Amino acid sequence: MKQTRTLVAATVAALLLASGGTLHAKSIVLPPDGVQMTPSNLPGYAKARAECVQCHSAEYMLMQPPTAPRAYWEAMVKRMRDVFKAPVQEADIPALVDYLTKTYGAEKPR
């Protein structure tokens, strides 16, 4: 264990020396989204704006099947949370699913 820490410390020191002793922060400027989330009075709208578009554009919702049922959207939200580590609280899932299903899925008014 001590050898591993020593090796890591030596590697970090070597990288700092190779970079001239300073590290430079990188920044990325993304283009603005071409699509905005569909506004709604549903509670899930505010949650989706706060949580979903932190990681992907609103266009992602439009790429889902327009006939996707509630179970599809629930599975998608849970996948984002469990697999991609989206900051979705368990208590927020029903509101998110309701908004997504009624706005982009099978329960969307025709």
Residue frames as a rotation matrix with the C-alpha (Angstrom) as fourth column:
MET 1
0.571 0.821 0.000 0.00
0.821 -0.571 0.000 0.00
0.000 0.000 -1.000 0.00
LYS 2
0.477 -0.477 -0.738 2.81
0.122 -0.796 0.592 2.40
-0.870 -0.372 -0.322 0.90
GLN 3
-0.602 -0.721 0.343 4.58
0.407 0.093 0.909 1.55
-0.687 0.687 0.238 -2.36
THR 4
-0.075 0.670 0.739 1.43
0.990 -0.039 0.135 2.40
0.119 0.741 -0.660 -4.31
ARG 5
0.827 0.378 -0.416 1.15
0.469 -0.872 0.141 5.81
-0.310 -0.311 -0.898 -2.63
THR 6
0.034 -0.912 -0.410 4.82
0.061 -0.407 0.911 6.49
-0.998 -0.056 0.041 -3.29
LEU 7
-0.617 -0.218 0.756 4.40
0.705 0.272 0.655 5.54
-0.348 0.937 -0.014 -6.95
VAL 8
0.390 0.834 0.390 1.34
0.909 -0.415 -0.020 7.79
0.145 0.362 -0.921 -7.30
ALA 9
0.735 -0.169 -0.657 3.14
0.200 -0.872 0.448 10.70
-0.648 -0.460 -0.607 -5.63
ALA 10
-0.359 -0.933 0.011 6.17
0.204 -0.067 0.977 10.22
-0.911 0.353 0.215 -7.89
THR 11
-0.369 0.307 0.877 3.94
0.928 0.177 0.328 10.11
-0.055 0.935 -0.350 -10.97
VAL 12
0.739 0.673 -0.047 2.13
0.673 -0.739 -0.004 13.31
-0.038 -0.028 -0.999 -9.99
ALA 13
0.410 -0.677 -0.611 5.45
0.042 -0.655 0.754 15.03
-0.911 -0.335 -0.240 -9.30
ALA 14
-0.581 -0.649 0.491 6.81
0.488 0.205 0.848 13.93
-0.651 0.733 0.197 -12.69
LEU 15
0.038 0.688 0.725 3.70
0.988 -0.134 0.075 15.23
0.149 0.713 -0.685 -14.45
LEU 16
0.846 0.248 -0.472 3.97
0.381 -0.901 0.209 18.57
-0.373 -0.356 -0.857 -12.69
LEU 17
-0.037 -0.945 -0.325 7.62
0.045 -0.326 0.944 18.89
-0.998 0.021 0.054 -13.65
ALA 18
-0.570 -0.166 0.804 6.87
0.741 0.319 0.591 17.93
-0.354 0.933 -0.059 -17.25
SER 19
0.351 0.793 0.498 4.16
0.906 -0.422 0.033 20.58
0.237 0.440 -0.866 -17.45
GLY 20
-0.254 -0.528 0.810 6.46
0.261 -0.844 -0.468 23.28
0.931 0.093 0.353 -16.20
GLY 21
-0.902 -0.155 -0.403 5.18
0.410 -0.014 -0.912 23.02
0.136 -0.988 0.076 -12.66
THR 22
-0.665 0.728 -0.166 1.78
-0.533 -0.618 -0.578 24.50
-0.524 -0.296 0.799 -13.39
LEU 23
-0.607 0.598 0.524 -1.52
0.725 0.686 0.057 23.07
-0.326 0.414 -0.850 -14.44
HIS 24
-0.934 0.308 -0.183 -3.81
-0.356 -0.857 0.373 25.03
-0.042 0.413 0.910 -16.71
ALA 25
-0.316 0.909 0.271 -7.57
0.037 0.298 -0.954 24.89
-0.948 -0.292 -0.128 -16.35
LYS 26
-0.967 0.112 0.230 -9.40
0.241 0.102 0.965 23.94
0.085 0.989 -0.125 -19.50
SER 27
-0.373 0.907 -0.192 -12.79
-0.238 -0.294 -0.926 25.27
-0.897 -0.300 0.326 -20.36
ILE 28
-0.824 0.242 0.512 -15.28
0.562 0.450 0.694 24.11
-0.062 0.860 -0.507 -22.92
VAL 29
-0.562 0.692 -0.452 -17.95
-0.508 -0.721 -0.472 26.35
-0.653 -0.036 0.757 -24.38
LEU 30
-0.605 0.447 0.660 -20.88
0.627 0.778 0.048 24.41
-0.491 0.443 -0.750 -25.76
PRO 31
-0.880 0.378 0.287 -23.18
-0.009 -0.618 0.786 25.83
0.475 0.690 0.547 -28.42
PRO 32
-0.571 0.742 0.350 -26.64
-0.738 -0.278 -0.615 26.85
-0.359 -0.609 0.707 -27.24
ASP 33
-0.609 0.455 0.650 -29.33
0.368 0.888 -0.277 24.19
-0.703 0.071 -0.708 -27.38
GLY 34
-0.950 0.304 -0.066 -31.43
-0.180 -0.365 0.913 24.35
0.254 0.880 0.402 -30.51
VAL 35
-0.062 0.944 -0.324 -34.39
0.173 0.329 0.928 22.86
0.983 0.002 -0.183 -28.68
GLN 36
-0.697 -0.054 0.715 -35.84
-0.648 -0.379 -0.661 23.91
0.307 -0.924 0.229 -25.34
MET 37
-0.897 0.430 -0.102 -37.93
0.429 0.791 -0.435 21.75
-0.107 -0.434 -0.894 -23.03
THR 38
-0.339 0.874 0.349 -41.66
0.303 -0.250 0.920 22.07
0.891 0.417 -0.180 -23.58
PRO 39
-0.839 0.022 0.543 -43.02
-0.462 -0.556 -0.691 24.31
0.287 -0.831 0.477 -20.82
SER 40
-0.143 0.798 -0.585 -45.64
0.305 0.598 0.741 22.84
0.942 -0.072 -0.329 -18.52
ASN 41
0.142 0.288 0.947 -47.42
-0.810 -0.516 0.278 23.47
0.569 -0.806 0.160 -15.24
LEU 42
0.819 0.115 -0.562 -46.64
0.114 0.928 0.355 19.89
0.562 -0.355 0.747 -14.22
PRO 43
0.838 -0.503 0.212 -44.23
-0.383 -0.264 0.885 19.68
-0.389 -0.823 -0.414 -11.24
GLY 44
0.499 -0.664 0.557 -41.89
0.588 0.732 0.345 17.48
-0.637 0.155 0.755 -13.25
TYR 45
0.771 -0.191 0.607 -41.14
0.461 -0.490 -0.740 20.29
0.439 0.850 -0.290 -15.68
ALA 46
0.729 -0.511 0.454 -39.12
-0.638 -0.748 0.182 22.27
0.247 -0.423 -0.872 -13.13
LYS 47
0.529 -0.532 0.661 -37.37
-0.272 0.632 0.726 19.09
-0.804 -0.564 0.190 -12.00
ALA 48
0.625 -0.275 0.731 -36.53
0.725 0.551 -0.413 18.12
-0.289 0.788 0.544 -15.59
ARG 49
0.797 -0.337 0.502 -35.13
0.040 -0.800 -0.599 21.59
0.603 0.497 -0.624 -16.29
ALA 50
0.606 -0.566 0.559 -33.01
-0.793 -0.374 0.482 21.36
-0.064 -0.735 -0.675 -13.16
GLU 51
0.244 -0.483 0.841 -31.84
-0.391 0.745 0.541 17.76
-0.888 -0.461 -0.007 -13.54
CYS 52
0.640 0.088 0.763 -32.15
0.479 0.731 -0.486 16.38
-0.601 0.677 0.425 -17.07
VAL 53
0.889 -0.229 0.397 -30.57
0.277 -0.421 -0.864 19.13
0.365 0.878 -0.311 -19.13
GLN 54
0.626 -0.769 0.132 -27.51
-0.565 -0.330 0.757 19.26
-0.538 -0.548 -0.640 -16.88
CYS 55
-0.157 -0.711 0.685 -26.20
-0.062 0.699 0.712 16.29
-0.986 0.069 -0.154 -18.86
HIS 56
-0.659 -0.025 0.752 -27.94
0.705 0.327 0.629 16.37
-0.262 0.945 -0.198 -22.24
SER 57
-0.951 0.302 -0.072 -29.93
-0.306 -0.874 0.377 18.72
0.051 0.380 0.924 -24.41
ALA 58
-0.249 0.951 0.183 -33.71
-0.514 0.031 -0.857 18.90
-0.821 -0.307 0.481 -24.43
GLU 59
-0.025 0.189 -0.982 -33.54
-0.988 0.142 0.052 17.46
0.149 0.972 0.183 -27.94
TYR 60
-0.923 -0.375 -0.081 -32.87
-0.351 0.911 -0.214 14.06
0.154 -0.169 -0.974 -26.37
MET 61
-0.503 0.811 0.300 -36.51
-0.115 0.281 -0.953 13.87
-0.857 -0.513 -0.048 -25.27
LEU 62
0.307 0.627 -0.716 -37.68
-0.789 -0.254 -0.560 14.47
-0.533 0.736 0.417 -28.83
MET 63
-0.398 -0.551 -0.733 -35.53
-0.857 0.508 0.084 11.57
0.326 0.662 -0.675 -30.02
GLN 64
-0.845 0.168 0.507 -37.57
-0.178 0.806 -0.564 9.12
-0.504 -0.567 -0.652 -27.91
PRO 65
-0.768 0.607 0.205 -40.57
0.540 0.442 0.716 7.29
0.344 0.661 -0.667 -29.39
PRO 66
-0.744 0.515 0.425 -43.61
-0.537 -0.840 0.078 9.60
0.397 -0.171 0.902 -29.29
THR 67
0.336 0.886 -0.319 -45.76
-0.471 0.452 0.758 6.62
0.816 -0.105 0.569 -28.31
ALA 68
-0.615 -0.662 -0.428 -43.49
0.060 0.502 -0.863 5.66
0.786 -0.556 -0.268 -25.38
PRO 69
0.474 0.851 -0.228 -45.66
0.270 0.106 0.957 4.61
0.838 -0.515 -0.180 -22.43
ARG 70
0.738 -0.086 0.670 -45.20
-0.601 -0.536 0.593 5.59
0.308 -0.840 -0.447 -18.80
ALA 71
0.867 -0.419 0.268 -43.17
0.170 0.756 0.632 2.42
-0.468 -0.503 0.727 -18.08
TYR 72
0.469 -0.710 0.526 -40.68
0.777 0.049 -0.627 3.38
0.420 0.703 0.575 -20.81
TRP 73
0.351 -0.306 0.885 -40.12
-0.168 -0.950 -0.262 6.84
0.921 -0.057 -0.386 -19.34
GLU 74
0.866 -0.034 0.499 -39.80
-0.498 0.048 0.866 5.45
-0.053 -0.998 0.025 -15.82
ALA 75
0.736 -0.629 0.249 -37.18
0.605 0.777 0.174 2.98
-0.303 0.023 0.953 -17.01
MET 76
0.348 -0.604 0.717 -35.37
0.582 -0.461 -0.670 5.79
0.735 0.650 0.191 -18.84
VAL 77
0.569 -0.101 0.816 -35.29
-0.517 -0.816 0.260 8.06
0.640 -0.570 -0.516 -15.78
LYS 78
0.883 -0.232 0.409 -34.07
-0.249 0.508 0.825 5.24
-0.399 -0.830 0.391 -13.55
ARG 79
0.625 -0.684 0.375 -31.42
0.778 0.508 -0.370 4.34
0.063 0.523 0.850 -16.15
MET 80
0.380 -0.465 0.800 -30.17
0.089 -0.842 -0.532 7.92
0.921 0.273 -0.278 -16.19
ARG 81
0.657 -0.085 0.750 -29.95
-0.722 -0.358 0.592 7.86
0.218 -0.930 -0.297 -12.39
ASP 82
0.818 -0.247 0.519 -28.47
-0.146 0.784 0.604 4.39
-0.556 -0.570 0.605 -11.94
VAL 83
0.568 -0.602 0.562 -26.22
0.811 0.526 -0.256 4.02
-0.142 0.601 0.787 -14.99
PHE 84
0.113 -0.508 0.854 -25.25
0.617 -0.638 -0.461 7.60
0.779 0.579 0.241 -15.79
LYS 85
-0.400 -0.300 -0.866 -25.42
0.916 -0.153 -0.371 8.88
-0.021 -0.942 0.336 -12.18
ALA 86
-0.304 0.416 0.857 -27.89
0.199 -0.852 0.485 11.68
0.932 0.318 0.176 -12.90
PRO 87
-0.986 -0.154 0.070 -28.74
-0.022 -0.291 -0.956 13.63
0.168 -0.944 0.284 -9.74
VAL 88
-0.196 0.980 -0.038 -32.32
-0.461 -0.058 0.886 12.33
0.866 0.191 0.463 -9.60
GLN 89
-0.765 0.039 0.643 -33.85
-0.623 0.209 -0.754 11.69
-0.163 -0.977 -0.136 -6.21
GLU 90
-0.895 0.446 -0.001 -36.16
0.442 0.886 0.138 8.68
0.063 0.123 -0.990 -5.84
ALA 91
-0.268 0.836 -0.479 -38.95
0.554 -0.273 -0.786 10.98
-0.788 -0.476 -0.390 -4.63
ASP 92
-0.260 0.107 -0.960 -38.71
-0.532 -0.845 0.050 13.06
-0.806 0.523 0.277 -7.85
ILE 93
-0.951 -0.215 0.221 -39.13
0.040 0.627 0.778 10.13
-0.306 0.749 -0.588 -10.25
PRO 94
-0.220 0.928 0.300 -42.96
0.855 0.331 -0.398 10.08
-0.469 0.169 -0.867 -10.35
ALA 95
0.471 0.391 -0.791 -43.14
0.072 -0.911 -0.407 13.82
-0.879 0.135 -0.458 -11.19
LEU 96
-0.446 -0.713 -0.541 -40.43
-0.577 -0.233 0.782 13.50
-0.684 0.661 -0.308 -13.86
VAL 97
-0.874 0.142 0.464 -42.11
0.366 0.820 0.440 10.47
-0.318 0.554 -0.769 -15.42
ASP 98
0.130 0.987 -0.091 -45.50
0.714 -0.157 -0.682 12.21
-0.688 0.023 -0.725 -15.39
TYR 99
0.298 -0.090 -0.950 -44.07
-0.374 -0.927 -0.030 15.27
-0.878 0.365 -0.310 -17.16
LEU 100
-0.694 -0.676 -0.250 -42.12
-0.502 0.206 0.840 13.23
-0.516 0.708 -0.482 -19.72
THR 101
-0.701 0.482 0.525 -45.03
0.589 0.807 0.046 10.89
-0.402 0.341 -0.850 -20.51
LYS 102
0.321 0.929 -0.187 -47.58
0.685 -0.364 -0.631 13.69
-0.654 0.075 -0.753 -20.84
THR 103
0.422 -0.225 -0.878 -45.26
-0.387 -0.921 0.050 16.00
-0.820 0.319 -0.476 -22.77
TYR 104
-0.285 -0.677 -0.678 -43.20
-0.930 0.023 0.368 13.70
-0.233 0.735 -0.636 -25.01
GLY 105
-0.953 -0.206 0.222 -44.79
-0.193 0.978 0.082 10.26
-0.234 0.036 -0.972 -24.74
ALA 106
-0.780 0.626 0.009 -47.96
0.520 0.639 0.566 8.24
0.348 0.446 -0.824 -25.11
GLU 107
-0.020 0.824 -0.566 -50.08
0.955 -0.153 -0.256 10.53
-0.297 -0.545 -0.784 -22.92
LYS 108
-0.873 -0.314 -0.374 -49.28
0.179 -0.918 0.354 13.66
-0.455 0.242 0.857 -24.93
PRO 109
0.167 0.961 -0.219 -52.48
0.043 -0.229 -0.972 15.43
-0.985 0.153 -0.080 -26.06
ARG 110
-0.466 -0.293 0.835 -52.98
0.773 0.323 0.545 14.93
-0.429 0.900 0.076 -29.79
